[in-house]
Amino acid sequence: MAIDAAKLTAETRDEFGKGAARRLRRDGRVPAVLYGHGIEPVHVHLDAHDMFLAVKGNPNALVSLTIDGELSLALVKDIQRNPLSRSIEHVDFLRVKRDEKVEVEIPLVVVGEPAPGLINTLELLNILVSAPAIDIPESIEVNVEGLEDGARITVADLQLPEDVEALVDGEEIVSLVMEPQVDRALEEADAAMAEAQAEEAAEEAAASEGAGE
C-alpha cells in the first residue's frame, strides 16, 4: 500500500561551510541538499523539528519537499547526526518519481520464537532491495517461529512485499537457530576459581589440624 509523503518546506541557502551550518542549527534549522535525475543539486535548510518527525522510525522516509514554492518528491538517502546528542545535522534528499523504483536498505525484524531451548541469531541487520519509490517497506520480517536446531533462513526464504526485489545473493544467510553456547573462557575461569577455592579451603583445614595438635 502506498504511503503518504511527509510534507516539508525548505528554503534555499547560499552560505556554506561549518560556520554557516552552525548558525542554521542554532536557529533550529537543518542544512540539506536535494539532488538526482541529472538536475543541479539544490542546497536548502528546513525546520529541525519537522525533519525529526518526518524520519522518526523510518530512515527511508518519502517527503513532499516544497522549495521556494516549487514541489519535489524526494527520498531521504542519508542523515548525518551528532554523535553525542543524535540531533540531525545534515540531510541528503534524492529526487524520485512516483512510477520509479529505488535502491534502499531495509531493516530486518525477527518475529516469532524458535523451538524451546534454542536461540536465534540475526546475521544481517539490513537488506538492500529495489522497491517502488512510493511504497518502500519500513521493515522486512524474518519469521523464526518453531524452527529447530540448525535451521537457517536465507535471503531467498524471506517473504518480500509485492514489487520488492532483493539485490543481494539469495543464498546469503539472514538468520541461524542454535543451542545457546556457553562462553568457554567464562567456563574455564569459573573452573579455575573453584579449584583455587578448594585448594585454599584444604590449606586452611590443614593449618587448623596442625594448630590443634
N, C-alpha and C positions, 0 to 999 in steps of 0.2 A: 504494500500500500504506500503510495507516495506521501511524503511528509511535507508539511508547510515550512517554507523557508522563514527563518527569523528575519525580522525587518530591522535593518541598521542604517543609520545616516552618518556619513563621513564628510569631512572637508579636506580639500587638497592642501598640501603643505609644500613650502619652498625653502624651508630651513632644514639643514641636515646636520649630522654629527651628534656626538654624545651630549653636548651641552643643550642643543635644541630638544633632543629626546627627553632629557631630564626635566626640562621646563614643561614639556607636554604632560609628562607623568605627574608632575607636581600639581598641575591643573586638572587632574583626573581624566586625562586623555591617553589613548594608546596609539603609538605610531604604527602604521601598517602600509602594505604595498599590495596593489592589485595588478596581476599580470596574466598572460595567456592569450591564445588564439591569434598570435602574431601582432597583437596591439601593444603599443608602447606602454611600459609599466606606469602606473599612476601611484604616486606617494600620497598617503592620506593620514588623517588621525580621526579617532572616534571615541565616544564616551566609554571609559573603562568599565563601568558597572554594566552597561548594556552588552559590552563584549563578553564579560564574565558570564552573564546569564545565557548568552547565545551558545556558548560552548560548554556549559555546565553539564557534565555527564555524557558529552558527545564530542569527541575530538575531531570528527569529520562533519561538523555542522555545515548545513547548507544555509546560505544567507541571501537575502534580497538587499543588496547594498546600493543606497542612493548617494551619489557623489555629485555635489553641486547641481542637484536636480536631475541628474542622469541615472537611470536604473540599470543595475547589472546583477545577474545571478552569479553567485560565487561560492566556492567551496573552501573551507578553512584547510589549508595544506600544512601549515607549520605555526606553532605557537612557542614563543620564547618566554620563559618565566624566570622570575627572580629566584635563585636557588634557596634563599632563606625564607622569604615571605610567600613565595609561589604566586605572587601577583603577575599578571600578564604584562610583558614589557614590549613585545612586538608580535605582529601577526602577518602571515603571508596568505593572501587570498588568490585563488585560481579562478579565472573566468570559465564558466561552463554554460552549456546549452541544455535545455530540458530533454532533448532527444539524444544526447550522447552518453557514452559510458566513460567512467573514470577509474583510475587505479588508486586504490586506498588500502590501508592496513586496518583490519577489523579485529577488535579484542575477542578472544575466545573465553567462554564462560562454561565451567563444568556444572552439569545438572545430574541429580541422582546420586546414589551411593553404590559402591561395588559390593560384592558378597561379604558377609560378616568376617571380620578379622583382617580384611585387606585394605590397602590404601591406594589412592590414585595419584600419579604424578603427571603434571601438565608439562610437556616438553616444549610446546610452543605457546607463547602468550598472545601473539597476534598472527594473522594470516593475510597475505597480500591477495586481493581479489580485484576483479573487474566488475563494476556494478553500475546501474543506472544512476546518473547524477542526482536525480530527484527521488531516488528510492534506495539510499545506502543503509544497510542494516547497522544498528548501533552495536550489535554483538552477534556472535555465532555460537550456538550451543554445542557442547561436547557431552553426549549422554553416556554415562558410565553405569547406569542403573543395573545392578545384579551381575556385573561382569566378574568372571572368575580369575584366579591367579594366572598370570602370564598373558592375559588379554591385552591387546593393543589396538588403538584407534589410529588410523592414518588419515591423511588429508582426503583421500578418496572416500573414506567412510562418513565424512561429515555431510549432514543434511543442509545443503545451502539453499537459501531462498531462490525463488524463481528469477531467472535472468541474472544471477550472480555466478561468476566463474572463478575458481581458484587459479592463481597464477604461480603456484609452486608445485613441485613434484608430488604427484598423488600418493607415492609410497612413503613420503616423509611422515615420521611418527609424530602424532599430536599428543597422545596420552598413553601411559602404561599403568597396568594394575598389577600389584605385587603384595607379598607379605611385608610387614614393617621390618626393616633391617636395623638391628641394634648396632650402635656405633662401637666398632671394635676397639678403638682407642679408649673409649669410656669404660668398656667392659674390662680391658686389661688394667686400667687404673684402679677400678674397684677391687679387682683380684689382688693387686699389689698392696693396696691399703689394708685389705682383710688379712693378708699374710703378715704385714708389718704389725698389725694389732695383735695377731695371735702370738707372734714372737715376743712382743712387749709384755703380754699377759703371762707367757711362760717364764720370762726373766723375773717378773715381779713375784710369781709363785715360788720360783727357786730361791729368790732373795728372802722371802718370808720364811721358807722352810729352814734356810741357813741361820736366820736370826733366832729361830725357835730352838735350835739345838743347844 
